[in-house]
Amino acid sequence: MSRDFIKNLVSNKIYRRGINYYNQGRVLQYRINKLEPNLYQISAQVSGSRRYQVNSEIRLHEDSLELESSCDCPYDWEEYCKHEVAVLTKFMEEDFRSPKVSYEPQFEEEEISELRFSSQESDFDIVEQRIADRSFNNLLEITKNYDQSELPKLEYSVKGILNQALKNFKLIFDSNYLSQQQLEEVVNSLNDDYDYVYYRDGLLQKYFYGEELKLLEELSALRKSKGRGSSLLLNKNQENLNFLLELSQKFKLELEENGVTVKKGKTLQPELKLSGDLEEIKVELKDNDFPIYQGSEDQCRWTLIGNKIHKVDFYNFDELPTSFLIPAQKQGEFLFEILPTLEKNLKLETAEELQQYELIKEGPLVNLKLDYKKQQISCELEVEFAGEKYSNTELLGLDTDKNIYKKDENDPQLWHGRDNKALAEVIDFLDEYNFKVRPEHFIIKDNADIQEFITDGMTHLPEDWNVESSESFDQIEIKEVKLEPIVEIDDSEGINWFDFSISYNLGGKTYSRQELQQLISYNKKGEAYIKLDNQYFILESGAEEEKVEQMLDDAEARDEGYRAPYHNLLYYKNLVEKSGIHFKGNKVFNELESEISGTNVVKKREIPTEVEDKLRDYQKNGYHWLRFLHKYHFGGILADDMGLGKTLQMLTLLKSLKPKKPALVLCPRTLIYNWQEESDKFFADLKTLVYYGTPAERVEMRKDFSDYDLIISSYSTISRDVEELNAEGKVFSISILDEAQHIKNHRTKRAKAVKNIEAESRLALTGTPLENSIEELWSIFDYLMPGYLGNYSYFRNNFITPISKNNEKEKLKELKERVAPFILRRRKEEVLKELPEKIINVHPVSMTQLQEDSYQTVLAEVRGELEETVAEKGFNRSRINVLAALTKLRQICNHPSLVLGDEGTAHNSGKLEALRELLSDALSGGHKLIIFSQFVKMLKLIRNDLDQQGINYRYLDGSTRNRMDKVREFNNDPEIDVFLISLKAGGVGLNLTAADMVVHVDPWWNPMVERQATDRAHRLGQENRVMVYKMITRGTVEEKMLKLQQRKQDLFDNVIENNVNPIKAISWEDIQDLLAYK
């Protein structure tokens, strides 16, 4: 790393001045502290018009450094000042290249406070217990500083002989020492009557600090290494003289001959006499009236005057003759540069004639001619000083560091001096705006430099310069413009795409976006600009351009425009309406725009006669919306509440289209026959095939696909057969996903297989398009319209992270705007005013003593295990362990035997006892009940209890066959009172409106899952009020799950509904709260 690094930080002018300050030694009181191996802290003062304080912090890297710096000078430009440059240069030249700084760990203030106020522990205890990583020396310095005021002031006394006749300086030590014990007694008895005491070297550290201690240790070392008995001989050289002077300043240094205590005196310097007149100047070195003692080595000079030792510093004057004349050509330099320094630092006697001179500093007269031709600025520069003219390149040969002095021709006492500062500003002007040298002039070729010179350089030209510019130069124009994009959709179109172009009007011409991007450059401020002839257009970034960028995220660049999927039309329409972009649509777009308003279809389609009188108004609107999506090749999600007839709306669409190719419906295995029954019920002539069975049976079925209107299959079946379907060239008119949340995890084999199905259009049904995170929504849209929300990496960076982690409301708003046109959701309370109300009750239950004991035992176990696992693996890698622990606790809330095996009995479950009471009241009131539980073991315990009570029921879990028969029996047989259903197996797709009471034996994490299950009864066709009971065990994890359920509901509402609360993911802190004791 070199000075070039500094040069890149500041202008040439600041750099040059900072370097000069460093070379002149103006960096004073320079202190550097190494805070870390690569971090330095610098404090310094720089001498200018006054002293300025500079504080800098420098972090070194392999090939660069980071600099934070401040200076209290008045320079307020947005760059570093010359004082900071001088300090940084000193660091680069003297410390960075050959480091002298050692790393010293710093004490925190709170640690010092602890030391200051500690009264119970010794210094060594503090070292060991509180700051074990600090050195003892640092601690000793701190404790000394605090204890210093409490100790008596002692002085160290040294006797010496400084006789000129001796070969060496001689120091004599008093041999009458006290023992350590005697000394301590003396010290302890000290009072105001004692001024000082002599003592052994070993006690130095106890009573002396800092520089005093350092001097005494050095003296002790010299005594041991070079001393002879009670004396020490030191060579008479400059180093030892300095050492003696320091001793005399800090301690009592007594001459043995006369008992005089000597002190350090000031440094003595020569006295000069100036004589003559302005024609001839004579310098004389005056004789001194005191003896000067010459040392034996390195020009050591000193003298003893009275009781003070003086160092004699004659610089190099003794190498000059005792008198000499100043040459005529050097008189100006002597008078205005050397003489002021001599007057400031030496005793000087000056003749009166030499005190009458006067200096006038004159700035140059500058003439500047500017022209613009051949796309470059040319500059002719002429500078005149004291009758001499310098043009163009001649200026570069002038030495602005050397002052020029001339005598006035008429007045012998008047001198003229060139103002080098003003001359340097002329040369700095050329450097600052990157003028390049040519034989006859200077030029600027780079467009960014031209722009900077016009906007900045011309406004900062000194007022006293004579500036002349040509007509072509004056016609250079720089102005800010706001681009107004024009988006035009071409008439050409494909099945799933459309082409469009983007253009701009600039400078009276129209440019395509691609052409404009080729013209854009960037100036030194980072602003985008375009140069057209002699015009420079600074481009302002506005909301319109941001919207264009959003449009192009999903578009493919082509030779003369862009191509985008048809499903982007609605998104583009929304962007255009709110941005002010000039938009020209084609026939399809204009038709689309006139047909819709939001997601409410304006144009009505013909409804199949079979259901024209059966569909409610909201179902007809749903059907029209599905037809609209199909017409424009859009995918979409029908996300109505459970029980609003999504299946019927989709079947009505299929009936109306009469496609040449069969449609495909994918749903959970439990709903396959529900779709077939609904189709047979409303559209008997719609040919349906349930694609299900053994591999051999499915091969035969595929041969007849073309004979059917609708193929109904399960996710698992299609996941196994998708490669065969594609290999056989099977293409469906529409691919429809029921309960589309089954592909919410895009990483699963099922999701990947479903997205590989060949279909001309795609739709989805689900009451819960988003259960846990917005990632699930992306997976469904990736099936419906691949690329519409970008690839997963793009979606994660642009939506998941900003919304879920950073709570960026604008990103949430943008996502909702993108998906809103393709999601149609109606709530029951909005469209079914006549639907009976649904009343939800939380039914708290107390545990039996066995449950309580079992719960607390297991809770203590899982808490300890989880804390260890999370500490070792982190929370994200421990989620399976967390889920297993919570499941075990939830099972105990239901019944101990779910965890402990046969140890529990039917009478040892508070929840089972409460359910028995609830059933008794319900059945005596003539109600029919659905009882849901996540745990099949719990359902079987309830089933055993119902058998013992003789209650008639139906049972359904994942292993149940002929489930639709059981549904019909429950709905139609008044003797069947209860339906026991596994939440996962029967929570969706079943119509159980015969029930008017729903019991959730155990809560589930996701409230949407419970809601779906409840709506098996609370749906279209229900004539009675539905009572819902959620059984919650007091003081357990179940109570706290209710709070998490609300969070999940907020998540759903954020994107699908209109709320704007932030999405929050479950955290380790949430789990710890769930596992907290009562």
Stockholm file with secondary structure:
# STOCKHOLM 1.0

chainA/1-1078         MSRDFIKNLVSNKIYRRGINYYNQGRVLQYRINKLEPNLYQISAQVSGSRRYQVNSEIRLHEDSLELESSCDCPYDWEEYCKHEVAVLTKFMEEDFRSPKVSYEPQFEEEEISELRFSSQESDFDIVEQRIADRSFNNLLEITKNYDQSELPKLEYSVKGILNQALKNFKLIFDSNYLSQQQLEEVVNSLNDDYDYVYYRDGLLQKYFYGEELKLLEELSALRKSKGRGSSLLLNKNQENLNFLLELSQKFKLELEENGVTVKKGKTLQPELKLSGDLEEIKVELKDNDFPIYQGSEDQCRWTLIGNKIHKVDFYNFDELPTSFLIPAQKQGEFLFEILPTLEKNLKLETAEELQQYELIKEGPLVNLKLDYKKQQISCELEVEFAGEKYSNTELLGLDTDKNIYKKDENDPQLWHGRDNKALAEVIDFLDEYNFKVRPEHFIIKDNADIQEFITDGMTHLPEDWNVESSESFDQIEIKEVKLEPIVEIDDSEGINWFDFSISYNLGGKTYSRQELQQLISYNKKGEAYIKLDNQYFILESGAEEEKVEQMLDDAEARDEGYRAPYHNLLYYKNLVEKSGIHFKGNKVFNELESEISGTNVVKKREIPTEVEDKLRDYQKNGYHWLRFLHKYHFGGILADDMGLGKTLQMLTLLKSLKPKKPALVLCPRTLIYNWQEESDKFFADLKTLVYYGTPAERVEMRKDFSDYDLIISSYSTISRDVEELNAEGKVFSISILDEAQHIKNHRTKRAKAVKNIEAESRLALTGTPLENSIEELWSIFDYLMPGYLGNYSYFRNNFITPISKNNEKEKLKELKERVAPFILRRRKEEVLKELPEKIINVHPVSMTQLQEDSYQTVLAEVRGELEETVAEKGFNRSRINVLAALTKLRQICNHPSLVLGDEGTAHNSGKLEALRELLSDALSGGHKLIIFSQFVKMLKLIRNDLDQQGINYRYLDGSTRNRMDKVREFNNDPEIDVFLISLKAGGVGLNLTAADMVVHVDPWWNPMVERQATDRAHRLGQENRVMVYKMITRGTVEEKMLKLQQRKQDLFDNVIENNVNPIKAISWEDIQDLLAYK
#=GR chainA/1-1078 SS CCHHHHHTTSCHHHHHHHHHHHHTTCEEEEEEEEEETTEEEEEEEEESSSEEEEEEEEEECSSCEEEEEEECSSCCSSSCCHHHHHHHHHIIIIIISSCCCCBCCCCCHHHHHHHHHCCSSCHHHHHHHTCTTSCHHHHHHHHHHHHGGGSCCCCCEEEEECCTTSSEEEEECCCCCCCHHHHHHHHHTCCTTCCCCCCCGGGHHHHCCHHHHHHHHHHHHHHHHHCBTTEEEEESSHHHHHHHHHHHHHSEEEETTTCCEEEECCCBCCEEEEEECSSCEEEEECCCSSCCEECSSTTCEEEEETTEEEEBCCTTGGGSCSEEEECGGGHHHIIIIIHHHHHHHSEEEECGGGGCCEEEEECCEEEEEEEEETTEEEEEEEEEETTEEEETHHHHTCCTTSCCEEECSSCTTEEEEECHHHHHHHHHHHHHTTCEECSSCEEECCHHHHHHIIIIIGGGSCTTSEEEECHHHHTCEEEEEECCCEEEEEEEECSSEEEEEEEEEETTEEEEHHHHHHHEEECTTSCEEEEETTEEEEEECCHHHHHHHHHHTTCEEETTEEEEETTHHHHHHHHHHTTTCEEECCHHHHHHHHHEETTEESSCCCCCTTTTTTSCHHHHHHHHHHHHHHHTTCCEEECCCTTSCHHHHHHHHHHHHCCSSCEEEEECGGGHHHHHHHHHHHCTTSCEEEECSCHHHHHHHHHTGGGCSEEEEEHHHHHHHHHHHHHTTCCEEEEEEESGGGGCCTTSHHHHHHHTCCEEEEEEECSCSCSSCHHHHHHHHHHHSTTTTCCHHHHIIIIIIIIIITCCHHHHHHHHHHHGGGEECCCHHHHCTTSCCEEEEEEEECCCHHHHHHHHHHHHHHHHHHHHHHHHHCSGGGHHHHHHHHHHHHHHHHCTHHHHGGGSCGGGCHHHHHHHHHHHHHHHTTCCEEEEESCHHHHHHHHHHHHHHTCCEEEECTTCSSHHHHHHHHHHCTTCCEEEEEHHHHSSSCCCTTCCEEEESSCCSCHHHHHHHHTTTSSTTCCSCEEEEEEEETTSHHHHHHHHHHHHHHHHHHHHSSCCCCCCCCCHHHHHHHTCCC
#=GC SS_cons          CCHHHHHTTSCHHHHHHHHHHHHTTCEEEEEEEEEETTEEEEEEEEESSSEEEEEEEEEECSSCEEEEEEECSSCCSSSCCHHHHHHHHHIIIIIISSCCCCBCCCCCHHHHHHHHHCCSSCHHHHHHHTCTTSCHHHHHHHHHHHHGGGSCCCCCEEEEECCTTSSEEEEECCCCCCCHHHHHHHHHTCCTTCCCCCCCGGGHHHHCCHHHHHHHHHHHHHHHHHCBTTEEEEESSHHHHHHHHHHHHHSEEEETTTCCEEEECCCBCCEEEEEECSSCEEEEECCCSSCCEECSSTTCEEEEETTEEEEBCCTTGGGSCSEEEECGGGHHHIIIIIHHHHHHHSEEEECGGGGCCEEEEECCEEEEEEEEETTEEEEEEEEEETTEEEETHHHHTCCTTSCCEEECSSCTTEEEEECHHHHHHHHHHHHHTTCEECSSCEEECCHHHHHHIIIIIGGGSCTTSEEEECHHHHTCEEEEEECCCEEEEEEEECSSEEEEEEEEEETTEEEEHHHHHHHEEECTTSCEEEEETTEEEEEECCHHHHHHHHHHTTCEEETTEEEEETTHHHHHHHHHHTTTCEEECCHHHHHHHHHEETTEESSCCCCCTTTTTTSCHHHHHHHHHHHHHHHTTCCEEECCCTTSCHHHHHHHHHHHHCCSSCEEEEECGGGHHHHHHHHHHHCTTSCEEEECSCHHHHHHHHHTGGGCSEEEEEHHHHHHHHHHHHHTTCCEEEEEEESGGGGCCTTSHHHHHHHTCCEEEEEEECSCSCSSCHHHHHHHHHHHSTTTTCCHHHHIIIIIIIIIITCCHHHHHHHHHHHGGGEECCCHHHHCTTSCCEEEEEEEECCCHHHHHHHHHHHHHHHHHHHHHHHHHCSGGGHHHHHHHHHHHHHHHHCTHHHHGGGSCGGGCHHHHHHHHHHHHHHHTTCCEEEEESCHHHHHHHHHHHHHHTCCEEEECTTCSSHHHHHHHHHHCTTCCEEEEEHHHHSSSCCCTTCCEEEESSCCSCHHHHHHHHTTTSSTTCCSCEEEEEEEETTSHHHHHHHHHHHHHHHHHHHHSSCCCCCCCCCHHHHHHHTCCC
//
